C-alpha cells in the first residue's frame, strides 16, 4: 500500500471522526442546556438572552419533589417503572419463542409473517385510541396500571419479534442440534443455548422496548387519571394556566430522563453489539 493511499485514509478517518464529534456535541447541547437551566432560579431561567453566569440553586428540584407543597412525583415514577419493566419482560418472554420459530425453525412464508408484524406498527396510535378507551371503560380498567402493561406489551411485541429474529438468525444451528442430541427440550434450548448466545441482541431489544414504554404519553394521558398516572403524564402537569415554570420543568425533565439514560449507559456495550450483530461476518 502506497504512502499516498495511507495518508488519504488517515485524512478520511480524521474527517469522519470530527464529523462524528460535531454531531455528538450538537445532539448533546440541548440536554446540557436543560441540565444547566434546571439549576437556575425561575427569574434567571426566564431571561432572554439566557445568563450563563447566573447563580445556581436547587429550587427547581425541591419544587419537583414536592417539598414546596406540590404533588409528589414518586407515585408517577413508580407507575412508569412498573409499566415499563413488566411490559418489557412480557415482550421478551413472548418475542423469544416467536423469533426462534421465524429464524432457527422458520415457518412457511416467514417473511410475510414478519411483514404482518411490522404492518401493525403502521397504524397511527391515535386511530386505535377510541376503541381502546371504550374497551377499557366497559371493562372497568380505566386508571389501571395493568392496562398500560398490556398495551405496552402489545405495542412493543411486533418490533421486538422483528429485531430478535435477525439476532437469532446468527445463532449457529449446529449448537442447537448438539443440544437436542444431548436430550435438551425446547425450553432448555431457548434459555440455556439460544439466549446466552443472542444476549447482546436481547439486551438491545429490551432497552428499546423499555425506552418506548417509558416515553409513551398518548395512551397514558387518556387512559389514566390519578392512581395509574405515569411520569410523562405527571410532567405535562407543569404546564399550567399560570405559565411555564422553565426551571422546574427542566428539573422534572432531567429527573424523568435519568432512568432511560442510566439504562442506556449500563447496557451500552450490549446495545452496540446487538445493533451491529450480523453486520460483519
C-alpha positions in Angstrom: 0.0 0.0 0.0 1.5 3.3 -1.0 2.1 6.2 1.3 -0.4 8.4 -0.6 -3.2 5.9 0.0 -2.3 5.6 3.7 -2.4 9.4 4.1 -5.7 9.7 2.2 -7.2 7.1 4.5 -5.9 8.9 7.6 -7.3 12.2 6.4 -10.7 10.5 5.7 -10.7 8.8 9.1 -9.8 12.1 10.8 -12.6 13.9 8.9 -15.2 11.3 9.8 -14.1 11.5 13.4 -14.5 15.2 13.5 -18.0 15.0 11.9 -19.0 12.4 14.5 -17.8 14.5 17.4 -19.6 17.6 15.9 -22.8 15.6 15.6 -22.5 14.3 19.1 -22.0 17.8 20.5 -25.0 19.1 18.6 -27.2 16.4 20.0 -25.8 16.8 23.5 -26.2 20.6 23.7 -30.0 20.6 24.3 -29.6 18.1 27.2 -26.7 20.1 28.6 -28.7 23.3 28.4 -31.7 21.7 30.1 -29.5 20.5 32.9 -28.0 23.9 33.4 -31.3 25.6 33.3 -32.7 23.2 35.9 -30.2 24.7 38.4 -31.3 28.3 37.8 -34.0 30.2 39.6 -37.2 30.9 37.7 -36.2 34.5 37.2 -32.8 33.6 35.7 -34.2 30.8 33.6 -36.7 33.2 32.0 -34.2 35.8 30.9 -33.6 36.4 27.3 -30.8 36.1 26.3 -30.1 33.5 29.0 -27.4 34.2 31.5 -24.6 31.6 31.8 -23.2 33.2 34.9 -26.5 33.1 36.9 -26.3 31.7 40.4 -27.2 28.0 40.8 -29.9 26.7 43.1 -31.8 23.5 43.8 -35.2 25.2 44.0 -36.4 23.5 40.8 -35.7 20.1 42.2 -37.3 21.0 45.5 -40.4 22.0 43.7 -40.4 18.9 41.6 -40.1 16.5 44.6 -43.0 18.3 46.3 -41.0 19.8 49.2 -42.7 23.2 48.5 -46.2 21.7 48.9 -46.7 20.4 45.4 -47.7 16.9 44.3 -45.2 14.2 44.9 -43.7 12.6 41.7 -42.9 9.2 43.3 -46.3 7.5 42.5 -45.9 8.5 38.9 -42.3 7.4 38.8 -43.2 4.0 40.4 -46.1 3.6 37.9 -43.8 4.2 34.9 -41.2 1.8 36.3 -43.8 -1.0 36.8 -45.4 -0.5 33.4 -42.0 -0.3 31.6 -40.2 -3.1 33.4 -43.1 -5.6 33.5 -44.1 -4.9 29.9 -40.5 -5.3 28.7 -40.2 -8.7 30.5 -43.5 -9.8 28.9 -42.3 -8.8 25.5 -39.1 -10.8 25.9 -40.9 -13.9 27.1 -43.3 -13.7 24.1 -40.8 -12.5 21.4 -38.0 -15.1 22.1 -40.0 -18.2 21.1 -41.7 -16.3 18.2 -38.3 -15.1 16.9 -37.0 -18.7 17.3 -39.8 -20.1 15.2 -39.1 -17.5 12.5 -35.3 -17.9 12.4 -34.0 -21.2 13.8 -37.1 -23.2 12.8 -38.6 -21.0 10.0 -42.2 -21.4 9.1 -43.6 -21.2 5.6 -43.6 -17.7 4.2 -41.9 -16.4 7.3 -41.1 -13.1 5.5 -44.9 -12.5 5.2 -45.3 -13.1 8.9 -42.6 -10.5 9.7 -44.3 -8.0 7.4 -47.6 -8.6 9.1 -45.9 -7.9 12.5 -44.4 -4.7 11.2 -47.7 -3.7 9.5 -49.3 -3.4 12.9 -46.9 -0.5 13.7 -48.1 1.4 10.6 -51.5 2.1 12.1 -51.4 5.6 13.8 -51.7 5.3 17.5 -54.5 7.9 17.6 -56.6 5.7 15.3 -56.8 3.0 17.9 -57.2 5.3 20.9 -61.0 5.5 20.9 -61.6 1.7 20.6 -59.1 1.1 23.4 -60.7 3.7 25.6 -64.2 2.3 25.1 -62.9 -1.2 25.8 -61.1 0.0 29.0 -64.2 1.9 30.1 -66.6 -1.0 29.6 -64.2 -3.4 31.3 -63.7 -1.1 34.2 -60.0 -0.8 33.7 -59.6 3.0 33.3 -56.8 4.4 35.5 -55.3 0.9 35.9 -51.6 0.4 35.6 -52.0 -3.2 34.4 -54.0 -1.9 31.4 -50.9 0.0 30.4 -48.8 -3.1 30.9 -50.9 -5.0 28.4 -51.0 -2.1 25.9 -47.2 -1.6 26.1 -46.6 -5.3 25.6 -48.8 -5.4 22.5 -47.3 -2.2 21.1 -43.7 -3.3 21.5 -44.1 -7.0 20.6 -44.0 -6.6 16.8 -40.8 -4.6 16.8 -39.2 -7.0 19.3 -40.0 -10.0 17.2 -38.6 -8.3 14.1 -35.4 -7.3 15.9 -34.8 -10.6 17.7 -35.5 -12.6 14.5 -32.5 -11.0 12.9 -30.4 -11.6 16.0 -31.4 -15.3 16.4 -30.7 -15.9 12.8 -27.0 -15.6 13.6 -27.1 -18.4 16.2 -25.2 -21.4 14.8 -27.7 -24.2 14.1 -25.0 -26.8 14.9 -25.0 -25.7 18.6 -28.8 -26.1 18.8 -28.7 -29.5 17.1 -25.9 -30.6 19.6 -28.1 -29.6 22.5 -31.0 -31.6 21.1 -28.8 -34.7 20.6 -28.0 -34.4 24.3 -31.7 -34.5 25.1 -32.4 -30.8 25.7 -36.1 -29.8 25.2 -37.2 -26.5 23.6 -37.4 -24.5 26.9 -33.9 -25.6 27.8 -32.6 -24.8 24.3 -34.1 -21.3 24.5 -32.9 -20.5 28.0 -29.5 -22.2 28.1 -28.3 -22.2 24.5 -30.1 -19.6 22.4 -30.5 -16.8 25.0 -26.8 -16.7 26.1 -25.5 -16.6 22.5 -28.0 -13.9 21.5 -27.7 -11.9 24.7 -26.5 -8.7 23.1 -29.4 -8.7 20.7 -31.9 -9.5 23.6 -30.4 -6.7 25.6 -30.7 -4.2 22.7 -34.3 -5.2 22.2 -35.1 -4.9 25.9 -33.6 -1.5 26.1 -35.5 -0.2 23.1 -38.8 -1.6 24.5 -38.1 -0.1 27.9 -37.5 3.3 26.3 -40.6 3.1 24.2 -42.7 2.2 27.2 -41.2 4.8 29.5 -41.7 7.6 27.0 -45.2 6.7 25.9 -47.6 9.6 26.6 -50.7 9.4 24.4 -52.4 6.3 25.8 -51.2 7.0 29.4 -52.6 10.6 29.2 -56.1 9.4 28.0 -56.4 6.1 29.9 -55.0 7.1 33.3 -56.1 9.6 35.9 -54.5 9.7 39.4 -53.8 6.1 40.5 -52.0 5.0 37.3 -50.5 8.3 36.3 -47.1 7.8 34.7 -44.1 10.1 34.7 -44.6 11.7 31.3 -48.2 12.5 32.2 -47.0 14.0 35.5 -44.6 16.1 33.6 -47.4 17.6 31.5 -49.0 18.9 34.7 -46.3 21.5 35.0 -47.7 23.4 32.0 -50.5 25.4 33.8 -52.6 28.4 33.0 -50.3 30.4 35.3 -47.5 29.9 32.7 -44.5 27.7 32.1 -42.1 27.5 35.0 -39.0 26.7 33.0 -36.5 25.8 35.7 -39.0 23.4 37.4 -39.9 21.8 34.0 -36.2 21.3 33.2 -35.5 19.8 36.6 -38.5 17.4 36.1 -37.5 16.5 32.6 -33.9 15.7 33.7 -35.1 13.5 36.6 -37.6 11.7 34.4 -35.0 11.1 31.7 -32.4 9.7 34.1 -33.8 6.1 34.2 -33.5 5.9 30.4 -30.1 7.4 30.3 -28.9 5.1 33.1 -30.2 2.0 31.4 -28.6 3.1 28.1 -25.3 3.8 29.8 -25.3 0.5 31.7 -26.2 -1.6 28.6 -24.2 0.5 26.0 -21.8 -2.4 25.2 -24.7 -4.9 24.7 -26.6 -2.3 22.7 -23.8 -1.7 20.3 -23.1 -5.4 19.9 -26.8 -6.1 19.5 -27.5 -3.5 16.9 -24.3 -4.4 14.9 -24.9 -8.2 15.2 -24.7 -9.7 11.8 -23.4 -6.6 10.2 -19.9 -8.1 10.0 -19.3 -11.7 9.2 
